[in-house]
Amino acid sequence: MLHPQAAARRPPLARLGWLSLGLWVLATAGEEAASEPPADDQGGEEGGDKTKELLEQLTITMVSEVVDGQTLEVRDAKATGGRKKAHIRIGNTALPERGAGASESEHEEKITKSKDALEKLVGKQMIWFKPAPDEHQPSPVGVEVPVIVADVWLSDGRHLSTLMVKQGHLVAQEAYHTDLARNILSAEADEAKQESYKKLEEALRESEKEKVRLAEEQRKAEKMKREPIGISGWIGLGVLGIIVLGSLFNFGRPSKKKVNLNRKKGFFGNLWSKVKGS
């Protein structure tokens, strides 16, 4: 085990390496935990209760026919008498309008594409739906096939109006508020997982950027240590040396010190006198 002071002296690059490894381990552990059955029965019961509560608000049925890019025909199990069909209109949406300058044929082509896209998604498939509030339902009086405005989901939980608007086949038109205008069931779980992966990737990218920045700073610091003095450095040292020597020899000027003629010269003094005399 490393001493705390030794760990504190660990270089930044090493710390970032351990950070990246830790993030990867957390992501791997999350995947393994998600794939294993929950150990806590209470947590599983809570999740089951939420799913059960959600499903109690929904009705499941099969699409018999796609009427247009916004309307589905289904069997109405609650219908009485001879009416056994109902049309489900995808809530909070509208068919694409004819744009400025667009011809009638171009607009019809756009409407046909919307219907074809809806057919590929739900044709002869099971769907979930939840009717909009009663005040947003059209009157059934004088109508051969009743129309139900509703939020619709694919069997895997994808929110149909959100999907069709995102693909450009329908136009968003909020007529009522709902808390379920989103993916549900397995689609919601997949969406949450993708969001977690996205956050993890962002964290790893930021970690990598910081690692590159610290490596660049370390490279510059090492370069400064190895870099020679250079011509300007040597010139500076030479000037400094000249100044030091000049100060030692009083820059060539005679000394102002008074000489005591009666002072007995030492060995070096006598030697210097002989050199000057020669």
GIKA-V418436 format. One record per backbone hydrogen bond with DSSP energy under -1.0 kcal/mol. NH is the residue of the N-H (numbers start at 1). CO is the residue of the C=O. Records with the same first field share a line. If there is no record, write none. Layout:
# GIKA-V418436
NH=CO  CO
This chain:
# GIKA-V418436
7=3
8=4
9=5
10=7
15=11
16=12
17=13
18=14
19=15
20=16
21=17
22=18
23=19
24=20
25=21
26=22
27=23
28=24
29=25
30=26
31=27
32=28
33=29
34=30
35=31
36=32
44=40
45=41
46=42
47=43
48=44
49=45
50=46
51=47
52=48
53=49
54=50
55=51
56=52
57=54
58=55
59=129
61=127
63=125
64=73
65=73
67=71
68=71
72=88
73=65
74=86
76=84
79=76
86=74
87=146
88=72
89=148
90=70
91=150
94=171
102=99
107=103
108=104
109=105
110=106
111=107
112=108
113=109
114=110
115=111
116=112
117=113
118=114
119=115
120=116
121=117
122=118
123=119
125=122
127=61
128=153
129=59
130=151
132=149
136=133
137=134
143=140
148=87
150=89
151=130
153=128
154=158
157=154
160=152
163=159
164=160
165=161
166=162
167=163
168=165
169=164
170=164
171=94
173=92
182=180
184=157
187=156  184
189=185
190=186
191=187
192=188
193=189
194=190
195=191
196=192
197=193
198=194
199=195
200=196
201=197
202=198
203=199
204=200
205=201
206=202
207=203
208=204
209=205
210=206
211=207
212=208
213=209
214=210
215=211
216=212
217=213
218=214
219=215
220=216
221=217
222=218
223=219
224=220
225=221
226=222
227=223
234=230
235=231
236=232
237=233
238=234
239=235
240=236
241=237
242=238
243=239
244=240
245=241
246=242
247=243
248=244
249=245
251=246
252=249
253=250
263=260
270=266
271=267
272=268
273=269
274=270
275=271
276=272
277=273
278=274
